Structure formats: structure tokens, C-alpha cells
Amino acid sequence: MKRIVVSAHLQLRLMSQADIAFAMKVKAMARWNQLEADWELLLTAGREGNFVAIYEGKEAGTLTTLPYQDRFNWIGMVLVNPSYRGLGIGRTLVETAIRTADRKATIRLDATPQGMKLYQTLGFQVETELWRLERKTDRPLPAPLGNCSVVDRGAIEQIIKMDPTVFGADRAIVLRHLQARSPHYGYYLEYNGVMSGYCFGRSGSNFEHIGPIIARNVADARDLLLSAMAAAQSKPVIVDVYAWQQSWLDELQNLGFVRQRPFIRMHLGALPEAGNINLQYAIAGPELG
């Protein structure tokens, strides 16, 4: 792809492996949690929807897009070097992603409160709200009930078959990545011999990120989370959960989690059926959906 010339000062080009070092630098400026492995996943899965902004010859910003077939496109990692903010770079990145995305598919994202204002001017509508929670205590965790099993080859295939009915799209590439990268966080539950819940996780630069967590109820979600957190040992942990799940939020508070910051889920275009949101006790992450 040739560079998109926006003005005499601003250009965009497709992100490549060579851009990961810059992406990690601008990510660190925002104090976000991603590692190089996260960028590699987004580059592999996102193909033609990942961009780097160049301002007066220097890298200034990033944006990634995950296409979930013809269901929806997921925008993430909208980052601008603080030295280049206020120049329309973030808006240009998002507008380009919108033009590039599959016209048949809705565009979705999890916005920060600051980014929400930009997305509203582009026509995005609020879908729901989430909270990122962090466990900030050193007090011992309760032991998991012991009902969870480690995800193995057979289990991951069952999970991939079940997950689209919960998530609303096929995200096998994401789940396989999480399992291969951090197998110690992969657990599942069965009910009457049938897959009924599962969780995954990944390491980050600041926290261990547990999610997604898919479960029938709060008790099962708690057991999956405790199993994963036992594998995290004493490392700090975050989870991203829906703001309306009050009983689950209360349970997380009992486990020592506190609210860190909110996200606002937004969409542009007709909202597709989003799977079974009631079974989603933690999302995979704001850049993944």
C-alpha cells in the first residue's frame, strides 16, 4: 500500500513488523499494558486495517483493526504521541479505518472517556460501559473449588465451537493465540459433560490480564478467575468487566479488586446480535473486544 497523503505534514501507511518498536514506545507513553506479542497478533489478524501516522517525517500515532468476518470490525490501539496531539492525527486514523473497513460490517470499539468525544463526532453510538478492575491487595486468595480443568487440545476445539454463540463472531485466532502464549491461564468448566465456561489470560508490561471469562453464573466465573489467578501467583492482575454486572462487581470487590478506569463500548452502523452478553464475565481486552 502506498502512503496516504493527508496533508503536507501528515501521511498514513500500513503498519508492519518494523513498526512494533515505535508502537511499544507510544504505548508506554500512555501507560498501557500490551507487549510485543499483542502487536504481533494484531498485525497477523488485522491485515490491511493497521496504520501508522507519520507527521513531518516522524512516526506519531497508531491504530489497529481486527476484522471479525462480516459481523464487525474492532478498532483498537488508537495512540498518538503526546507531542503530536491536537493536530487531528487521531481523527485521521479513525476516519481512514472507517473507510478501509468492510462496508457490510459494523465498526465497534472500547473507548476511553477522552476518546469517546472524538468517536461521537464521527457518528459512533454508546453501546454499554465497562470497568477495568485491578487487584491491589496482597491478602491471600481463596482456593478455587477444583472444578476447573486446564485447557488442552481437545478443550480448545470445543471452546472455539462454542465461543461464537457467546461472543457474537468467530475469534478463533485470538483464543488460539492466548492459549499458545499463556497456557497457564487457560481453564474450562463442564456441566453434565458439556463445555459450560472457560477463561484465558496473558501477561502485560504492568499487569497479568485475565480475560475473556465465559461462565453460566457468578460462582463459575469466580472459580475460573481464581484458577487463573493462582497461576498468576503474586503478580498484579486486571480484568475488564461490564458495568451493569453488579453482583459480579461485588464479588470482585470481595476478592480485593478495585476500579481502575472505565471504558465505553461504542459502535458505528447497525449493531449485530452480540452473542450472549450475560455469559461474558470479562472481555479479552479493549483492543480485542
Rosetta silent file (secondary structure, phi, psi, omega in degrees, C-alpha in Angstrom):
SEQUENCE: MKRIVVSAHLQLRLMSQADIAFAMKVKAMARWNQLEADWELLLTAGREGNFVAIYEGKEAGTLTTLPYQDRFNWIGMVLVNPSYRGLGIGRTLVETAIRTADRKATIRLDATPQGMKLYQTLGFQVETELWRLERKTDRPLPAPLGNCSVVDRGAIEQIIKMDPTVFGADRAIVLRHLQARSPHYGYYLEYNGVMSGYCFGRSGSNFEHIGPIIARNVADARDLLLSAMAAAQSKPVIVDVYAWQQSWLDELQNLGFVRQRPFIRMHLGALPEAGNINLQYAIAGPELG
SCORE:     score description
SCORE:     0.000 S_00000001
   1 L     0.000  130.871  174.696    0.000    0.000    0.000 S_00000001
   2 L   -72.227  161.489  177.523    1.281    3.444   -0.896 S_00000001
   3 L   -66.948  142.425  173.917    1.251    6.131    1.722 S_00000001
   4 E   -90.064  113.955 -179.587   -1.987    8.043    2.155 S_00000001
   5 E   -87.487  113.746 -179.487   -1.095   11.709    1.912 S_00000001
   6 L   -91.002  -40.956  178.823   -3.473   13.653    4.140 S_00000001
   7 L  -156.269 -177.637  177.872   -1.665   16.986    4.047 S_00000001
   8 L   -63.419  -20.711 -176.381    1.777   18.424    3.502 S_00000001
   9 L  -104.705  -28.147 -168.556    2.548   17.396    7.077 S_00000001
  10 E  -119.745  130.967  174.766    0.588   14.173    7.669 S_00000001
  11 E  -134.449  157.783  173.715    0.715   10.777    5.966 S_00000001
  12 E  -124.655  149.579  172.853   -0.514    7.284    6.870 S_00000001
  13 E  -146.010  162.968  177.955    0.870    3.885    5.934 S_00000001
  14 E   -65.287  140.229  176.721    0.155    0.278    6.785 S_00000001
  15 L   -74.562  144.800  177.739    1.756   -0.941    9.982 S_00000001
  16 L  -133.661  175.574  177.786    4.404   -3.656    9.671 S_00000001
  17 H   -55.670  -33.356 -178.910    6.603   -5.716   11.968 S_00000001
  18 H   -65.576  -15.887 -178.349    9.217   -2.984   11.688 S_00000001
  19 H   -91.144   -4.095 -175.656    6.813   -0.599   13.451 S_00000001
  20 H   -62.148  -37.701  179.495    6.452   -2.641   16.633 S_00000001
  21 H   -60.175  -44.464  176.816    9.324   -0.816   18.346 S_00000001
  22 H   -65.517  -42.700 -179.462    7.598    2.533   17.762 S_00000001
  23 H   -59.416  -40.231  177.515    4.228    1.068   18.750 S_00000001
  24 H   -66.380  -34.844  179.526    5.699   -0.131   22.040 S_00000001
  25 H   -66.329  -48.486 -178.276    7.183    3.304   22.650 S_00000001
  26 H   -71.361  -29.500  174.338    3.922    5.195   22.136 S_00000001
  27 H   -63.842  -42.971  179.657    2.072    2.503   24.127 S_00000001
  28 H   -64.627  -34.267  177.548    4.432    3.051   27.043 S_00000001
  29 H   -61.227  -33.703  179.344    3.775    6.796   26.909 S_00000001
  30 L   -87.201   -4.257 -179.112    0.094    6.044   27.514 S_00000001
  31 L    61.921   35.780  175.305    0.981    3.525   30.260 S_00000001
  32 L   -84.001  174.451 -164.585   -0.964    0.789   28.508 S_00000001
  33 L  -104.960   -4.995 -170.535   -0.317   -2.886   29.166 S_00000001
  34 L   -68.387  151.589  172.378    0.426   -4.505   25.780 S_00000001
  35 L  -108.898  174.054  177.813    3.560   -6.476   24.934 S_00000001
  36 H   -56.483  -34.991 -179.516    5.170   -7.054   21.543 S_00000001
  37 H   -61.253  -32.532  178.023    3.170  -10.294   21.291 S_00000001
  38 H   -67.370  -43.551  177.609   -0.066   -8.291   21.330 S_00000001
  39 H   -63.596  -38.137  179.299    1.054   -6.152   18.404 S_00000001
  40 H   -63.594  -40.694  175.652    2.131   -9.281   16.541 S_00000001
  41 H   -61.031  -47.106 -177.760   -1.350  -10.778   16.988 S_00000001
  42 H   -64.395  -36.577  177.106   -2.998   -7.580   15.763 S_00000001
  43 H   -66.872  -41.401 -178.984   -0.688   -7.412   12.751 S_00000001
  44 H   -68.264  -45.486 -174.777   -1.391  -11.035   11.843 S_00000001
  45 H   -83.096  -27.836 -173.325   -5.148  -10.875   12.320 S_00000001
  46 H   -86.314  -20.682  177.392   -5.729   -7.304   11.184 S_00000001
  47 H    49.701 -105.755 -170.701   -4.018   -7.459    7.818 S_00000001
  48 H   -89.746   10.284 -174.868   -4.950   -4.268    5.936 S_00000001
  49 H  -110.701   14.571 -178.651   -6.516   -2.368    8.840 S_00000001
  50 L  -110.476  129.935 -172.200   -3.472   -1.380   10.901 S_00000001
  51 E  -130.754  151.077  169.457   -1.960    2.067   10.381 S_00000001
  52 E  -118.594  134.083  176.280    0.925    4.263   11.457 S_00000001
  53 E   -94.075  134.918  179.172    0.620    8.035   11.227 S_00000001
  54 E  -115.725  120.035  179.341    3.669    9.973   10.017 S_00000001
  55 E  -116.770  117.817 -178.224    3.842   13.666   10.888 S_00000001
  56 L    49.852   44.378  173.790    6.593   15.700    9.226 S_00000001
  57 L    85.156   -0.248 -177.581    8.574   12.525    8.618 S_00000001
  58 E  -122.712  141.772  178.225    8.295   11.074   12.129 S_00000001
  59 E   -60.879  132.961 -174.026    6.050    8.324   13.486 S_00000001
  60 E  -129.838  -20.843 -176.194    3.298    9.944   15.521 S_00000001
  61 E  -164.601  168.069 -178.897    0.415    7.515   16.059 S_00000001
  62 E  -138.353  159.591  170.018   -1.089    4.048   15.628 S_00000001
  63 E  -156.447  140.370  176.155   -4.418    2.316   15.043 S_00000001
  64 E  -122.075  154.025  176.998   -5.322   -1.364   14.698 S_00000001
  65 E  -135.433  124.187  173.436   -8.381   -3.090   13.250 S_00000001
  66 E  -101.955  117.542  176.982   -9.463   -6.667   13.923 S_00000001
  67 E   -87.742  119.369  175.694  -11.958   -7.940   11.324 S_00000001
  68 E  -100.277   74.136 -178.427  -14.422  -10.418   12.780 S_00000001
  69 L    51.586 -137.934  178.758  -15.679  -11.780    9.433 S_00000001
  70 L   -96.236   17.303 -179.114  -18.773   -9.913    8.219 S_00000001
  71 L   -84.841  -57.517  177.128  -20.015   -9.435   11.782 S_00000001
  72 E  -165.160  158.813  172.469  -17.998   -6.411   12.887 S_00000001
  73 E  -106.045  140.025 -176.561  -14.592   -4.745   12.744 S_00000001
  74 E  -113.917  114.742  178.511  -12.874   -3.918   16.035 S_00000001
  75 E   -88.502  138.284  178.198  -10.790   -0.745   16.263 S_00000001
  76 E  -153.994  178.695  174.862   -8.121   -0.530   18.941 S_00000001
  77 E    52.335   41.666  175.400   -4.719    0.847   19.903 S_00000001
  78 E   -81.080   99.805 -173.692   -5.586    4.397   18.835 S_00000001
  79 E  -128.345  137.242  175.750   -2.480    6.086   20.197 S_00000001
  80 E  -130.933  129.768  174.830   -0.900    9.448   19.453 S_00000001
  81 L   -51.994  127.909 -178.542    2.446   10.632   20.778 S_00000001
  82 H   -52.123  -28.494 -179.767    1.615   13.420   23.277 S_00000001
  83 H   -68.868  -16.048 -176.528    3.968   15.736   21.379 S_00000001
  84 H  -116.699   14.363  179.659    1.673   15.481   18.327 S_00000001
  85 L   -75.062  154.764 -179.455   -1.747   15.720   19.935 S_00000001
  86 L    84.197    8.367 -177.986   -4.200   18.370   18.809 S_00000001
  87 L  -108.440    7.020  179.279   -3.155   18.037   15.166 S_00000001
  88 L    81.858   13.880 -176.504   -6.042   15.830   14.017 S_00000001
  89 H   -69.883  -45.617  179.117   -3.933   12.675   13.867 S_00000001
  90 H   -60.330  -44.588  178.589   -6.292   10.520   15.930 S_00000001
  91 H   -61.117  -43.833 -179.156   -9.296   11.629   13.892 S_00000001
  92 H   -63.304  -41.006  177.584   -7.477   10.938   10.626 S_00000001
  93 H   -60.595  -46.542 -178.059   -6.502    7.447   11.767 S_00000001
  94 H   -67.775  -42.995  178.474  -10.083    6.588   12.735 S_00000001
  95 H   -60.369  -38.769  178.562  -11.582    8.085    9.566 S_00000001
  96 H   -67.387  -40.808  177.861   -9.144    6.044    7.481 S_00000001
  97 H   -62.549  -38.493  178.786  -10.014    2.864    9.383 S_00000001
  98 H   -64.086  -44.620 -179.423  -13.709    3.515    8.755 S_00000001
  99 H   -66.445  -33.557 -175.613  -13.146    3.968    5.019 S_00000001
 100 H   -79.906  -27.601 -173.749  -10.953    0.871    4.825 S_00000001
 101 L   -65.567  157.167  175.271  -13.250   -1.438    6.809 S_00000001
 102 L   -58.344  120.461 -175.979  -15.670   -3.861    5.215 S_00000001
 103 L   -63.189  -22.863 -178.294  -18.738   -1.756    4.447 S_00000001
 104 L   -78.805  -15.983 -172.205  -21.040   -4.656    5.339 S_00000001
 105 L  -106.128  140.188  173.907  -19.705   -4.899    8.878 S_00000001
 106 E   -66.207  151.153  175.329  -20.398   -2.679   11.861 S_00000001
 107 E  -106.259  130.815 -178.360  -17.410   -0.968   13.477 S_00000001
 108 E  -129.938  159.976  178.267  -17.039   -1.355   17.233 S_00000001
 109 E  -166.512  162.528  171.314  -14.531   -0.246   19.844 S_00000001
 110 E  -110.842  111.514 -173.258  -13.972    0.296   23.553 S_00000001
 111 E   -95.154  149.539  164.690  -13.207    3.978   24.075 S_00000001
 112 L   -75.768  160.922  176.684  -11.531    5.805   26.909 S_00000001
 113 H   -56.463  -34.311  178.955  -13.600    8.714   28.260 S_00000001
 114 H   -69.182  -41.911 -178.609  -11.235   11.081   26.439 S_00000001
 115 H   -73.281  -23.772 -178.233  -11.568    9.231   23.136 S_00000001
 116 H   -55.274  -39.134 -177.435  -15.348    8.957   23.408 S_00000001
 117 H   -61.982  -41.970  177.711  -15.789   12.607   22.430 S_00000001
 118 H   -62.458  -47.781 -175.939  -13.931   12.073   19.145 S_00000001
 119 H   -64.040  -34.575  177.777  -15.904    8.952   18.278 S_00000001
 120 H   -63.626  -37.735  178.775  -19.221   10.681   18.922 S_00000001
 121 H   -67.500  -19.074  179.234  -18.353   13.378   16.380 S_00000001
 122 L   -95.807    4.514  175.539  -17.788   10.576   13.847 S_00000001
 123 L    99.532    0.979  178.518  -21.222    9.067   14.439 S_00000001
 124 L   -68.836  145.187  178.587  -20.414    6.317   16.948 S_00000001
 125 E  -115.951  148.353  179.584  -23.145    5.484   19.455 S_00000001
 126 E   -71.296  133.133  179.853  -22.764    4.247   23.017 S_00000001
 127 E  -104.202  -50.772  177.665  -23.457    0.532   23.388 S_00000001
 128 E  -166.750  179.135 -179.216  -22.567   -0.172   27.027 S_00000001
 129 E  -123.203  152.550  178.465  -19.958    0.625   29.678 S_00000001
 130 E  -132.801  162.184  172.321  -17.160   -1.402   31.233 S_00000001
 131 E  -125.132  138.013  166.163  -14.784   -1.119   34.151 S_00000001
 132 E   -90.875  125.745  178.509  -11.171   -2.204   34.380 S_00000001
 133 E  -113.886  144.477 -178.511  -10.559   -3.594   37.843 S_00000001
 134 E  -125.039  137.337  174.680   -7.187   -4.167   39.456 S_00000001
 135 E   -89.855  114.607 -171.877   -6.342   -6.353   42.415 S_00000001
 136 L  -113.050   14.355 -178.055   -4.254   -4.156   44.678 S_00000001
 137 L  -114.332  152.072  177.547   -4.072   -6.253   47.823 S_00000001
 138 L   -98.318    1.443 -178.297   -1.554   -8.847   48.947 S_00000001
 139 L   -65.426  145.920 -175.840   -4.011  -10.741   51.128 S_00000001
 140 L   -59.144  146.392  176.372   -4.271  -14.428   50.240 S_00000001
 141 L   -86.905  150.887  170.237   -6.884  -15.506   47.728 S_00000001
 142 L   -62.389  151.624  176.731   -9.434  -18.223   48.440 S_00000001
 143 L   -74.646  142.042  173.749   -8.559  -21.529   46.846 S_00000001
 144 L   -62.009  158.886 -175.905  -10.505  -22.403   43.683 S_00000001
 145 L   -69.928  -16.655  179.405  -13.096  -25.124   44.138 S_00000001
 146 L    90.385    9.622 -179.895  -11.093  -27.517   41.991 S_00000001
 147 L   -87.297  -11.940 -175.750  -13.763  -27.970   39.344 S_00000001
 148 L   -86.415  144.818  176.755  -11.765  -26.278   36.584 S_00000001
 149 E  -115.451  151.205  178.033   -9.588  -28.185   34.137 S_00000001
 150 E   -71.312  135.224  179.197   -6.593  -26.933   32.187 S_00000001
 151 L   -65.909  124.131  176.196   -7.410  -26.202   28.552 S_00000001
 152 L  -117.485 -171.410 -176.179   -5.850  -28.866   26.323 S_00000001
 153 H   -60.247  -42.897  179.788   -6.069  -29.548   22.573 S_00000001
 154 H   -66.157  -40.400 -178.228   -9.460  -31.163   22.795 S_00000001
 155 H   -67.419  -39.972 -177.814  -10.869  -28.438   25.013 S_00000001
 156 H   -63.432  -34.662  178.176   -9.683  -25.566   22.821 S_00000001
 157 H   -68.502  -38.734  175.936  -11.533  -27.064   19.860 S_00000001
 158 H   -64.827  -41.035  179.724  -14.735  -27.329   21.907 S_00000001
 159 H   -61.982  -44.586 -178.263  -14.287  -23.754   23.102 S_00000001
 160 H   -63.582  -32.499  176.469  -13.819  -22.460   19.558 S_00000001
 161 H   -71.646  -36.112 -176.830  -17.067  -24.157   18.510 S_00000001
 162 H   -80.896  -34.533 -167.403  -18.981  -22.688   21.465 S_00000001
 163 H   -59.357  -39.392 -179.210  -17.493  -19.209   21.586 S_00000001
 164 H   -58.381  -29.435  178.903  -19.242  -17.573   18.580 S_00000001
 165 H   -71.676  -20.304  179.439  -22.623  -18.096   20.246 S_00000001
 166 H   -95.663  -47.984 -175.501  -21.323  -16.135   23.245 S_00000001
 167 H   -80.277  -31.970 -178.912  -19.072  -13.518   21.631 S_00000001
 168 L   100.821    1.137  178.403  -21.121  -12.980   18.500 S_00000001
 169 L  -163.952  165.166  177.427  -18.362  -13.793   15.996 S_00000001
 170 L   -81.084  115.329  176.714  -15.591  -16.294   15.326 S_00000001
 171 L  -121.636   38.725 -177.952  -12.475  -15.207   17.227 S_00000001
 172 H   -56.078  -38.617 -177.710  -10.566  -18.471   16.977 S_00000001
 173 H   -62.876  -35.313  178.591   -7.356  -16.660   16.017 S_00000001
 174 H   -71.653  -47.211 -177.685   -7.475  -14.651   19.260 S_00000001
 175 H   -65.792  -40.288  177.298   -8.282  -17.614   21.506 S_00000001
 176 H   -63.791  -39.167  178.123   -5.616  -19.818   19.923 S_00000001
 177 H   -61.747  -47.874 -178.578   -3.095  -17.015   20.386 S_00000001
 178 H   -62.382  -41.453 -178.651   -3.948  -16.597   24.069 S_00000001
 179 H   -67.863  -40.962  179.847   -3.788  -20.324   24.719 S_00000001
 180 H   -69.170  -36.307 -175.791   -0.453  -20.765   22.925 S_00000001
 181 H   -78.103  -41.194 -176.196    1.046  -17.704   24.570 S_00000001
 182 L  -136.133   67.480 -176.051   -0.160  -18.199   28.158 S_00000001
 183 H   -62.163  -22.050 -179.151   -1.397  -21.785   28.574 S_00000001
 184 H   -70.865  -11.039  177.621   -1.199  -21.475   32.372 S_00000001
 185 H  -102.263   -0.760 -178.028   -4.201  -19.121   32.289 S_00000001
 186 L   -90.031  115.007  178.559   -6.433  -21.363   30.190 S_00000001
 187 E  -134.996  156.023  176.475   -9.139  -23.174   32.208 S_00000001
 188 E  -143.756  161.948  176.997  -12.558  -24.584   31.451 S_00000001
 189 E  -123.655  149.188  173.054  -15.616  -25.992   33.209 S_00000001
 190 E  -122.540  147.745  175.900  -18.048  -28.711   32.177 S_00000001
 191 E  -129.096  117.527 -175.932  -21.653  -29.210   33.276 S_00000001
 192 L    54.553   39.988  176.587  -23.149  -32.655   32.730 S_00000001
 193 L    78.959    5.778 -178.402  -20.274  -33.429   30.382 S_00000001
 194 E  -116.553  138.209  177.293  -20.807  -30.329   28.237 S_00000001
 195 E   -54.553  125.805 -176.803  -18.486  -27.321   27.999 S_00000001
 196 E  -126.616  -10.511  179.561  -20.050  -24.585   30.156 S_00000001
 197 E  -173.089  160.119 -179.220  -17.330  -21.999   30.759 S_00000001
 198 E  -164.879  161.101  175.459  -13.732  -21.036   30.094 S_00000001
 199 E  -147.269  157.504  175.597  -11.131  -18.359   30.623 S_00000001
 200 E  -137.698  177.912  178.280   -7.829  -17.243   29.159 S_00000001
 201 E  -167.349  178.974 -179.610   -5.236  -14.619   30.006 S_00000001
 202 E  -160.494  155.813  175.323   -1.951  -13.025   29.041 S_00000001
 203 E   -83.734  153.039  176.217    0.973  -11.217   30.566 S_00000001
 204 L  -135.809  178.282 -177.930    1.444   -7.486   30.129 S_00000001
 205 L   -72.403  -23.089 -178.490    4.033   -4.859   30.885 S_00000001
 206 L  -119.800  -31.343 -173.729    2.202   -3.763   34.043 S_00000001
 207 L  -143.788  159.253  164.403   -0.355   -6.461   34.881 S_00000001
 208 E   -85.187  126.913 -173.998   -1.459  -10.008   34.203 S_00000001
 209 E  -106.291  111.946  179.245   -4.677   -9.603   32.185 S_00000001
 210 E   -96.108  123.608 -179.935   -7.304  -12.298   32.760 S_00000001
 211 E   156.426  148.990    4.043   -9.973  -12.488   30.074 S_00000001
 212 E   -75.678  157.622  169.399  -12.113  -13.492   28.427 S_00000001
 213 E  -121.052  118.435  179.477  -14.084  -15.230   31.172 S_00000001
 214 E  -116.498  126.128 -175.403  -17.187  -17.030   29.927 S_00000001
 215 L  -154.268  161.085  178.982  -19.437  -18.663   32.526 S_00000001
 216 L   -75.738  -29.181 -173.353  -23.022  -19.673   33.347 S_00000001
 217 L  -159.356  175.965 -177.607  -23.093  -17.697   36.605 S_00000001
 218 H   -62.171  -40.692 -178.164  -21.059  -15.699   39.112 S_00000001
 219 H   -60.946  -43.627  178.557  -19.957  -18.803   41.027 S_00000001
 220 H   -67.373  -41.274  178.607  -18.487  -20.409   37.904 S_00000001
 221 H   -61.322  -40.696  178.185  -16.848  -17.139   36.833 S_00000001
 222 H   -61.919  -43.974 -178.694  -15.288  -16.838   40.287 S_00000001
 223 H   -64.593  -41.817  177.116  -13.906  -20.381   40.129 S_00000001
 224 H   -63.528  -44.928 -179.723  -12.380  -19.777   36.692 S_00000001
 225 H   -63.226  -44.509  179.873  -10.857  -16.478   37.803 S_00000001
 226 H   -63.385  -36.213  177.330   -9.410  -17.964   40.991 S_00000001
 227 H   -63.216  -44.760  178.877   -7.867  -20.814   38.990 S_00000001
 228 H   -67.123  -39.939 -178.400   -6.187  -18.343   36.640 S_00000001
 229 H   -68.880  -28.716  174.398   -5.101  -16.072   39.480 S_00000001
 230 H   -62.536  -36.382  177.010   -3.476  -18.996   41.259 S_00000001
 231 H   -70.950  -28.039  178.671   -1.306  -19.361   38.159 S_00000001
 232 H   -73.292  -14.734 -178.533   -0.524  -15.624   38.300 S_00000001
 233 L    57.493 -123.608 -174.844    0.894  -16.172   41.789 S_00000001
 234 L   -98.911    9.810 -178.182    1.598  -12.765   43.377 S_00000001
 235 L   -72.481  147.908  177.268    1.627  -10.711   40.168 S_00000001
 236 L   -65.580  142.821 -173.110   -0.860   -7.807   39.879 S_00000001
 237 E  -126.347  142.747  171.718   -3.989   -8.750   37.927 S_00000001
 238 E  -125.174  152.840  171.053   -6.583   -6.807   35.924 S_00000001
 239 E  -138.541  148.323  177.586   -9.963   -7.780   34.478 S_00000001
 240 E  -113.213  116.550 -172.390  -12.303   -5.793   32.204 S_00000001
 241 E  -129.620  160.558  179.606  -15.975   -6.331   33.069 S_00000001
 242 E   -73.117  139.492 -174.959  -19.354   -4.855   32.177 S_00000001
 243 L   -68.251  -21.504 -177.380  -20.500   -2.043   34.460 S_00000001
 244 L   -85.957   -5.305 -177.947  -24.023   -3.475   34.792 S_00000001
 245 L   -84.978   68.658 -170.199  -22.852   -6.782   36.295 S_00000001
 246 H   -63.044  -41.763 -179.996  -23.309   -5.584   39.877 S_00000001
 247 H   -63.803  -34.706  177.321  -23.310   -8.986   41.582 S_00000001
 248 H   -72.550  -39.721  176.066  -20.074   -9.840   39.769 S_00000001
 249 H   -61.895  -40.019  177.646  -18.560   -6.465   40.651 S_00000001
 250 H   -62.994  -40.794  179.473  -19.446   -7.096   44.298 S_00000001
 251 H   -65.339  -41.735  178.294  -17.746  -10.495   44.143 S_00000001
 252 H   -63.619  -38.713  176.534  -14.628   -8.983   42.595 S_00000001
 253 H   -61.949  -39.845  177.655  -14.545   -6.363   45.336 S_00000001
 254 H   -62.568  -27.801  179.209  -14.693   -9.162   47.911 S_00000001
 255 L   -86.721    1.277  176.329  -11.641  -10.666   46.201 S_00000001
 256 L    99.890    9.355  178.650   -9.713   -7.410   46.584 S_00000001
 257 E   -83.431  145.205  174.872  -10.309   -5.779   43.195 S_00000001
 258 E  -128.137  154.580 -179.805  -10.784   -2.013   42.904 S_00000001
 259 E   -71.712  129.171  179.438  -11.957    0.071   39.970 S_00000001
 260 E   -99.725  -53.840  178.953   -9.071    1.432   37.928 S_00000001
 261 E  -164.180  156.144 -178.443  -10.696    3.134   34.931 S_00000001
 262 E   -93.748  161.059  167.680  -13.782    2.949   32.697 S_00000001
 263 E  -129.813  152.562  176.852  -14.262    2.128   29.032 S_00000001
 264 E  -119.149  115.777  177.744  -17.239    2.985   26.844 S_00000001
 265 E   -78.692  131.137 -175.405  -18.217    0.420   24.212 S_00000001
 266 E  -134.932  160.117  177.645  -19.387    2.139   21.028 S_00000001
 267 E  -144.503  152.515  175.695  -20.486    1.161   17.539 S_00000001
 268 E  -123.274  119.785 -175.017  -20.879    2.719   14.106 S_00000001
 269 L   103.325  178.071 -178.639  -23.533    1.143   11.899 S_00000001
 270 L   -63.956  131.278 -177.886  -26.269   -1.337   12.674 S_00000001
 271 L   -79.783  118.678  178.743  -25.474   -3.277   15.827 S_00000001
 272 L   -74.835  166.895  172.821  -25.387   -7.029   15.122 S_00000001
 273 L   -60.254  123.768 -171.504  -26.518   -9.602   17.627 S_00000001
 274 L   -96.374   39.843  179.880  -23.624   -9.559   20.065 S_00000001
 275 L    69.212 -152.108  178.978  -23.791  -13.161   21.208 S_00000001
 276 L  -108.091   92.158 -175.038  -24.858  -13.824   24.794 S_00000001
 277 H   -65.152  -23.895 -178.963  -23.509  -10.892   26.762 S_00000001
 278 H   -67.875  -18.326  178.386  -24.894  -12.342   30.007 S_00000001
 279 H   -94.268   -3.667 -176.360  -22.275  -15.108   29.869 S_00000001
 280 E   -93.654   99.182 -177.652  -19.373  -12.690   29.357 S_00000001
 281 E   -92.629   -9.581  169.512  -17.859  -12.056   32.797 S_00000001
 282 E  -161.071  141.138  177.648  -14.686  -10.489   31.392 S_00000001
 283 L   -86.776  168.654  179.192  -13.746   -9.375   27.902 S_00000001
 284 L   -71.585  -27.057 -179.142  -10.480  -10.268   26.190 S_00000001
 285 L   150.006  154.606 -176.598   -9.377   -6.624   26.257 S_00000001
 286 L   -64.134  -21.588  177.885  -10.378   -3.254   24.819 S_00000001
 287 L   -89.757   -7.085 -176.293   -8.212   -3.782   21.747 S_00000001
 288 L  -116.578  -22.516 -177.520   -9.680   -7.258   21.119 S_00000001
 289 L    93.115    0.000    0.000  -13.351   -6.985   22.046 S_00000001
